[in-house]
Amino acid sequence: MSNDKAVRWLETASELDDWLASHNDTPLALDTEFERVNTFFPIPGLVQLGLGDDLRLVEPAVAETSEGFRNCLSDTQRPKLLYAMSEDLELFRQWLKLEPRYVLDLQLAAALAGLGFSVGYARMVENLFEVEVDKSATRSDWLARPLTDTQCRYALEDIRYLMPMHSRLRVLLESRELYQAWIEECDRFASELASQSEPENYYLRIRGGWQLSPRQQVVLKCLADWRETECRRRDRPRGRILADPVLIGIAERMPESKGALAAVSDVPPVVVRRYAEHILDCVERGASAPPNPDKIESPLTREEQGLFKQVKGLFRNVADAREVPVELLAPRRRIESFIRCRHADEGAVRFFREGWRGELLAPVLDDVTRVLSK
């Protein structure tokens, strides 16, 4: 691990292209800084890259125009090392309009290595290397220029330990025969993140929407679809257009006029003035459309909660024996879907029967089936 603390930049797209090409057989350590307070889309503030001990900073405008950088992100043969990668992948999806491939999340690696679930980067660096990372610049303004020396050094520290962390965790994972499981899990996680970003799926994530009738859920979907389009068009956060609880209130009341819309609880007058026509159109279309193929999942019934405890207990026994967090091996949401849809949704069952999970859980799956068949 290098002790070189110098701040070095790749200042042009061609310089970045050449730097990446000269180390094309080396995994790329990768991180980003961005802002997302008053906008729908994250705004890139800085890109941090590392090849071995060579750590560099890149302005977003340089990275954006670099063909080599885009190709590297899309390269299915070259590993990209990140830590807690979900927000970085969303940034690349929105900013560069691409899905990075062969991305390896070291936070997931640490979990599979038995070092804890969802542990932060600074804590993991401290645990593995007994080094305290300064996080004082975390909340600073990454869009302001020039960046301070403190910000630049903080940004480099965010990638400095990714390569040595990968080396350390790889040894641990291979000793537990879980290295390929990590590769598989990272690919699944990235694919799932991409599917969740589709605008037409957002309504399924609206808390409390399950209480609506099937017809009202169709209206809610129409409203959520419209809001996603408007948020993207105006680049404003969802809550700045209409908050989720207000969408539910409109779907529940299904207003047919401006006056009825204004009477819905917590609908601001400015929303009525600006969006009444669009909202009423959503209500009308939703009221006459066929039911949604996917309904918003409701909480488990009391009987299902009992099954949940039994199934999770069986999965926890495996997790404890292999020193893998049960939250990763058998996420709560997945167990709930398994219990609800076990007779109708092959995907809910397949999640636990295929790949590395299927191998680990094989000894208890017959027991799980017996529990769910009672």
ChimeraX attribute file (.defattr): number of C-alpha atoms within 10 A of each C-alpha:
attribute: neighborCount
match mode: 1-to-1
recipient: residues
	/A:1	9
	/A:2	11
	/A:3	7
	/A:4	10
	/A:5	11
	/A:6	11
	/A:7	13
	/A:8	13
	/A:9	16
	/A:10	20
	/A:11	15
	/A:12	15
	/A:13	20
	/A:14	15
	/A:15	15
	/A:16	23
	/A:17	20
	/A:18	13
	/A:19	17
	/A:20	20
	/A:21	14
	/A:22	11
	/A:23	12
	/A:24	13
	/A:25	12
	/A:26	15
	/A:27	18
	/A:28	24
	/A:29	25
	/A:30	24
	/A:31	25
	/A:32	23
	/A:33	22
	/A:34	18
	/A:35	17
	/A:36	12
	/A:37	11
	/A:38	11
	/A:39	16
	/A:40	19
	/A:41	19
	/A:42	20
	/A:43	18
	/A:44	21
	/A:45	19
	/A:46	22
	/A:47	21
	/A:48	24
	/A:49	26
	/A:50	24
	/A:51	21
	/A:52	17
	/A:53	14
	/A:54	13
	/A:55	23
	/A:56	22
	/A:57	22
	/A:58	21
	/A:59	17
	/A:60	19
	/A:61	15
	/A:62	18
	/A:63	22
	/A:64	17
	/A:65	16
	/A:66	18
	/A:67	13
	/A:68	20
	/A:69	19
	/A:70	19
	/A:71	15
	/A:72	22
	/A:73	20
	/A:74	17
	/A:75	15
	/A:76	13
	/A:77	11
	/A:78	17
	/A:79	19
	/A:80	24
	/A:81	23
	/A:82	25
	/A:83	23
	/A:84	17
	/A:85	22
	/A:86	14
	/A:87	15
	/A:88	20
	/A:89	22
	/A:90	21
	/A:91	21
	/A:92	19
	/A:93	15
	/A:94	14
	/A:95	15
	/A:96	14
	/A:97	11
	/A:98	16
	/A:99	19
	/A:100	21
	/A:101	21
	/A:102	21
	/A:103	26
	/A:104	26
	/A:105	24
	/A:106	24
	/A:107	21
	/A:108	24
	/A:109	27
	/A:110	25
	/A:111	23
	/A:112	27
	/A:113	26
	/A:114	17
	/A:115	20
	/A:116	17
	/A:117	18
	/A:118	15
	/A:119	15
	/A:120	12
	/A:121	18
	/A:122	16
	/A:123	14
	/A:124	22
	/A:125	19
	/A:126	12
	/A:127	12
	/A:128	14
	/A:129	13
	/A:130	10
	/A:131	13
	/A:132	12
	/A:133	15
	/A:134	13
	/A:135	13
	/A:136	10
	/A:137	15
	/A:138	12
	/A:139	8
	/A:140	14
	/A:141	15
	/A:142	20
	/A:143	14
	/A:144	9
	/A:145	8
	/A:146	8
	/A:147	14
	/A:148	14
	/A:149	10
	/A:150	12
	/A:151	18
	/A:152	20
	/A:153	16
	/A:154	18
	/A:155	24
	/A:156	22
	/A:157	18
	/A:158	24
	/A:159	26
	/A:160	27
	/A:161	23
	/A:162	24
	/A:163	22
	/A:164	18
	/A:165	19
	/A:166	20
	/A:167	11
	/A:168	14
	/A:169	21
	/A:170	20
	/A:171	13
	/A:172	19
	/A:173	20
	/A:174	13
	/A:175	11
	/A:176	14
	/A:177	12
	/A:178	17
	/A:179	19
	/A:180	14
	/A:181	18
	/A:182	23
	/A:183	18
	/A:184	15
	/A:185	21
	/A:186	21
	/A:187	16
	/A:188	12
	/A:189	17
	/A:190	21
	/A:191	13
	/A:192	11
	/A:193	14
	/A:194	15
	/A:195	10
	/A:196	13
	/A:197	13
	/A:198	11
	/A:199	16
	/A:200	15
	/A:201	15
	/A:202	14
	/A:203	24
	/A:204	18
	/A:205	13
	/A:206	18
	/A:207	14
	/A:208	14
	/A:209	25
	/A:210	18
	/A:211	15
	/A:212	18
	/A:213	14
	/A:214	17
	/A:215	18
	/A:216	24
	/A:217	26
	/A:218	27
	/A:219	31
	/A:220	28
	/A:221	27
	/A:222	25
	/A:223	26
	/A:224	25
	/A:225	19
	/A:226	17
	/A:227	22
	/A:228	22
	/A:229	13
	/A:230	16
	/A:231	20
	/A:232	15
	/A:233	10
	/A:234	12
	/A:235	16
	/A:236	18
	/A:237	20
	/A:238	17
	/A:239	13
	/A:240	12
	/A:241	17
	/A:242	18
	/A:243	15
	/A:244	19
	/A:245	17
	/A:246	16
	/A:247	24
	/A:248	26
	/A:249	20
	/A:250	25
	/A:251	28
	/A:252	19
	/A:253	15
	/A:254	23
	/A:255	19
	/A:256	13
	/A:257	13
	/A:258	15
	/A:259	11
	/A:260	13
	/A:261	22
	/A:262	19
	/A:263	15
	/A:264	18
	/A:265	12
	/A:266	14
	/A:267	18
	/A:268	15
	/A:269	13
	/A:270	11
	/A:271	14
	/A:272	17
	/A:273	11
	/A:274	10
	/A:275	14
	/A:276	18
	/A:277	12
	/A:278	14
	/A:279	27
	/A:280	21
	/A:281	17
	/A:282	22
	/A:283	24
	/A:284	16
	/A:285	15
	/A:286	23
	/A:287	18
	/A:288	11
	/A:289	13
	/A:290	11
	/A:291	16
	/A:292	14
	/A:293	7
	/A:294	12
	/A:295	17
	/A:296	18
	/A:297	17
	/A:298	13
	/A:299	13
	/A:300	15
	/A:301	10
	/A:302	9
	/A:303	8
	/A:304	15
	/A:305	14
	/A:306	11
	/A:307	20
	/A:308	21
	/A:309	12
	/A:310	16
	/A:311	23
	/A:312	19
	/A:313	14
	/A:314	18
	/A:315	23
	/A:316	20
	/A:317	14
	/A:318	20
	/A:319	21
	/A:320	12
	/A:321	9
	/A:322	15
	/A:323	17
	/A:324	20
	/A:325	21
	/A:326	20
	/A:327	16
	/A:328	16
	/A:329	21
	/A:330	19
	/A:331	12
	/A:332	14
	/A:333	11
	/A:334	16
	/A:335	22
	/A:336	22
	/A:337	16
	/A:338	23
	/A:339	19
	/A:340	19
	/A:341	14
	/A:342	18
	/A:343	10
	/A:344	10
	/A:345	12
	/A:346	11
	/A:347	14
	/A:348	19
	/A:349	18
	/A:350	14
	/A:351	16
	/A:352	22
	/A:353	16
	/A:354	13
	/A:355	14
	/A:356	18
	/A:357	17
	/A:358	16
	/A:359	12
	/A:360	19
	/A:361	22
	/A:362	15
	/A:363	13
	/A:364	16
	/A:365	17
	/A:366	11
	/A:367	14
	/A:368	18
	/A:369	12
	/A:370	10
	/A:371	14
	/A:372	16
	/A:373	8
	/A:374	6
